[in-house]
Amino acid sequence: MEGIDLTDHLISLVLRTVLMYFSAFAVMRIMGKREIGELSIFDLVISVMIAEIAVFAIEDMQRPLYDGFVPMLTLLFIQIAIAMISLRSRRIRFLFDGKPSVIIEDGRINRQEMKRQRYNLDDLLMHLRANNIDNVADVEFAVLETSGQLSVMPKNLREFGSDSDCQRNKDSEAWEDKKRNPVLPKIRYEEIPLSLIMDGKVQSENLDKIGKTRFWLKNQIQARGVKDFKEVFFCSINHQGKLYINLLNKY
């Protein structure tokens, strides 16, 4: 008898699992096609709740199946209703999905927006590298979407490698840097730009990599009108020796 009871229990468990799987799958398909990385906060909450309901229905064999179906169908109705309302109202869309946030504009980091979104420099640099951009100064716009993805629009930059190029671009920032700091282009290393200052703190290990000191870095930022390291939100140097500086009080 015990063997029969165990077999019945296993068969019931398998049937419940298969039924809840296809039910959850059908509900997710009805909700609409979206990549996982593009789910809004609202969609993510609904998806997690549906998964949890399916698990509870499988674990509690004494609970009737409609205790799982009814909440799942209720969540499906809520999601579809709000999605339909959002199609007609931009305000409702912003309420449930939020607004995109401009993190970088014209090569300058919006520190205040990063703080509001609790988005740190390491996350920003990682997502820029994922978009094949290794220098913040090369970014025209970087927008943090409501899904959490970073959309990046790079600048159309040209290299200033030769003297003739610099002569033709005397008004450019690169030419000004070359005039003020003729030694900088001698720094050569084939790596992504190194962070020298992050959140007002000097990254000593990266200074060691390029054979420079804090005194040298202090002179470089003072030449650009910055008195102290604490005034700098982010500073990096590329393989040509060009410094990128973003101040704490820029925004």
Summary of the structure (lengths in Angstrom):
residues: 251
radius of gyration: 27.4
end to end distance: 74.9
largest distance: 94.3
contacts: 660
relative contact order: 0.09
helix: 56%
strand: 14%
